[in-house]
Amino acid sequence: MSTGAAKSTLELFREIDARTWVPPQPLERMLETLEELPRGKKVVMLAPCEPRPLFRILKANGFDYRCRFVPEGYFEVTVWHAADTPAASADLE
């Protein structure tokens, strides 16, 4: 299943630490960052809660994501272009 073995992971474009921000600032900042996100890169946002409204927006605009709860008490949301999903899948675990 390796058609792009040379591109097996996505490079971090930006990390957004939104753990102390109040809505809608995390959503707004993520959307601004995604406007600049190059193909083959990812954005990681640290959030105090699961940003469910963001997920629908991501899917509607050609992005894919993974959200996981971090035991230290926050959520880590990783976002990338949906077309990069095979590379992102190799990078996530």
VOGU-3710 file (C-alpha; in Angstrom, 3 decimals, decimal comma):
1> mstgaakstl> 0,000/0,000/0,000  2,885/2,357/-0,508  2,593/4,531/-3,577  4,425/7,483/-2,033  6,974/5,902/0,265  9,162/8,993/0,146  6,308/11,066/1,584  5,269/9,001/4,582  4,760/11,784/7,104  3,483/15,320/7,245
11> elfreidart> 5,684/18,118/8,537  4,346/20,406/11,245  3,320/23,768/9,804  2,092/25,393/13,015  1,040/24,517/16,562  -1,780/26,532/18,087  -1,983/26,443/21,879  -5,581/27,491/22,530  -5,919/25,924/25,983  -6,511/29,268/27,704
21> wvppqplerm> -8,559/30,949/24,959  -12,313/31,456/25,002  -14,599/30,754/22,034  -14,696/31,696/19,258  -10,988/32,560/19,269  -9,694/28,956/18,829  -12,014/28,332/15,865  -11,184/31,657/14,243  -7,431/31,186/14,663  -7,581/27,648/13,253
31> letleelprg> -9,530/28,812/10,187  -7,040/31,640/9,590  -4,153/29,187/9,836  -5,797/26,728/7,442  -5,969/29,447/4,784  -2,146/29,384/4,791  -1,632/25,614/5,239  0,498/24,191/2,414  -0,138/20,697/1,057  1,970/18,094/2,832
41> kkvvmlapce> 1,904/19,952/6,159  -0,262/19,729/9,271  -1,561/22,016/12,001  -1,851/20,874/15,613  -4,182/22,705/17,974  -4,253/22,150/21,731  -7,746/22,914/23,006  -9,442/22,887/26,424  -12,514/21,127/24,957  -13,402/19,074/21,910
51> prplfrilka> -14,022/21,637/19,124  -17,004/19,859/17,504  -18,170/22,860/15,403  -14,752/22,850/13,742  -15,081/19,258/12,503  -18,026/19,948/10,193  -16,247/23,006/8,751  -13,093/20,967/8,124  -14,914/18,212/6,225  -16,868/20,738/4,131
61> ngfdyrcrfv> -13,635/22,493/3,106  -11,444/19,552/2,111  -9,569/18,892/5,339  -9,228/15,785/7,450  -8,450/15,633/11,148  -7,767/13,546/14,198  -8,869/14,583/17,668  -7,632/12,855/20,786  -7,917/13,532/24,491  -4,563/14,012/26,203
71> pegyfevtvw> -4,478/12,694/29,807  -3,098/16,039/31,028  -6,604/17,413/30,449  -6,848/18,870/26,946  -7,600/17,837/23,361  -5,052/17,627/20,575  -6,536/18,277/17,138  -4,350/17,527/14,124  -5,564/18,881/10,766  -4,303/18,334/7,214
81> haadtpaasa> -5,558/18,521/3,632  -7,785/15,496/2,924  -5,725/14,757/-0,202  -2,746/14,133/2,143  -4,612/11,487/4,163  -2,337/8,503/3,268  0,716/10,452/4,434  -1,109/11,708/7,525  -2,209/8,201/8,468  1,407/7,058/8,509
91> dle> 2,300/10,044/10,677  -0,401/9,749/13,336  0,518/6,556/15,106
//
